Amino acid sequence: MVKKGRNKKARSSSRQNKALKSSFANAKFKNPNALFRTNSAVKDNWQADKSPLQNLAAMGLKTGLNDDIKKPGGLNSTNTTFAPAAKAIELFDIPADGKIKGHTKRDVMLPVSVDDQTYIVALLKKHGTNYTKAFRDTKLNNMQHTSTKLENLANKFFALTDKEVVVEMGAKVEKLRADAA
């Protein structure tokens, strides 16, 4: 047999929601005009028979903050003069060749970062181009790159120019680099 009146379980939050709803319904600021009368200076100058915009304007406060802006963009006033558009090179001191050089070798933007160069050079010194062995070496390959990732990193390292190579490499790595080129 079905017990009547027990179809739904009483939830613990239902009482809390009712209490919250009733507290908001009886809130102090239910009347929007009451918000403006909380400050003592505003209370003294507030006239209940006028609208909030009229009261604020009578106190010298600006009510329409966005009225100065046109809808498509720009200011309403026609006598405003704007400076000519400046170029990015003038604003940020970008060199004419477009390459931003850092203060140290680590700050210079390289195709392979200095950290990655030291990482791959250590693996190439020990294992050469055997990327499967380098992949399994957990001491040197502490980032646990796959053999494919290590091979791609090594190929990028081999493609660097002499100016871009920042890390010292042994004779074995120099020979590998010369053979790859």
N, C-alpha and C positions, 0 to 999 in steps of 0.2 A: 504494500500500500504506500501511496505517496503522502508524505507529510506536507500539509498545506502551510504556507507562510514562511517556508524555509528554502525558497528557491535560490536565493542569493546569500552568500556569506557576508556578514558585516565586515567592512574594511576599516582598519584603524585610521586611515587618512580621511574618511568621510566626515568625521566630526571636526577635524582640523580645517578642512576646506570650508565648512559651513561657518566656522568661527572667523576665518579670514575674510570671507565674503561679507559677513555682517560688520566686521570692523572697518572695512573699506567703505561700506555703505554709510556708516555713521562717522566718517572721517571728518576731521576739523576743516579740511580744505575742500569740502564738497562744492562750495561756492567759489567760482574762479576769482571773484573780486576779493575774497579773503586772503588770497596769496599775496596781493600787493599791500595789504595793511599790516604786515607783521613787523615792519620797521617803525620805530617811533616817529621819525621824520616824515615817513609816508602817511602814518596815521593822522598826523596833525593837518596835512594838506589834502587829504583824500576827501572827495565829495561823492557821497553814495549815489546821488542822482545822475552823475555823469558816467560815461563809459570809461573803462580802464585806459584806453588810448588817449582820451581827452584829459584824464587826470595826469597821466605821465607827461603829456605835452605841456600842461599847465605848470608842472614842476621843472620843466626844462630838460626832461629826459627824452632821448630819441626813441621813437617807437618803431618806425619802419627801417630796420637796419639794412635791408636789402633793396631799398628803394633807389639807391644811387647806382645800382648796377642794371644795365639793360638786360633784357632776356637773352638776346643772341650772344652778348659778351661786350665788355667795355663799359666805360662810364657814360652817364647821361650828359655831363657837361661837355660843351663843344670847344671850350677854350683850353682844354688840356692838351699839352704837347708831349709827345713821346719821343724818346731818344731813338736814333736810327738803330736798326737791329745790328748788334755786334756779332762778330764772327767768333766761333769757339776757340780759334787759335789765339785771338786777342784776350779773351776772357781767362783762359786757363794756361797760357804759356806753353802750348803744345808745339814741339819743334816742327819745322817745315817738312821733314821727312816722315813724320807721323809716328816715329818710334819713341816711346817714352823710356828713358833710361833711368834706372834706379841708382841709389847711392852705393850699393854693394853688388857683388856678382849675384847674390841670392835674390835681390830685388828685380833684376832684369828679367823680362818675360822671355822664357826659352821654350822651344818645342817640347823638351823633356826637362822637367824640373831638376834642381840640384840634388834633391833627396832621391829622386828616381834614378839619377845618374849614378850616385854612390851605391844604391841598391843593386842595380843591374851589373855594375862593374865588379862588385864583390862576387856575385854569382858567376859572371863570365870568367873571372880569375880562377875560380875553383873548378867549374864544370865545363867551361868552354861553351860550345853550342849544343850540348846535350841538355835540352830543356826538360826532359823527363826526369833526369837526375836532379836538376836544379829545383824542379817542382817538388820532389820528395825530400829535399834538404830542409828540414824544419828550422834549423838554426839560422841559416842565412836567408831563407825564404820565410821570414817570420810573418809577412802579410798574407802568406798562403795563396799566392797568385797561381793560377793554372799554368800548365806548360804553354798553352796558346797565348795567354796574356804575357808570359815572360818572353816568348818569341817575338810578339809584336813590340814589346818594350825594347828588346834588344835591336830589332830592325830600325826602330825610331832612333835609338842611340847611334847605330852605325850610320844613319843618314845625316847626322849632325855635322856641321862644318867645324873646322879646327877652333874657330872663335867661340862657338857655342858649347864646346866641351869644356867643362869647368873642373871636373874631377881628374885627379891623377890616375893614370891607368898603367898597368904593368906592360911588359913586352908582349905577353900572351894576348892581352886585350887589344893592343895596338895592331898586332898581326891579324887578329880576327876582324878588326875594323877595316884594315887594308884589303883583306880577302873579300869582304862583303861589298866593298866599293868597286 
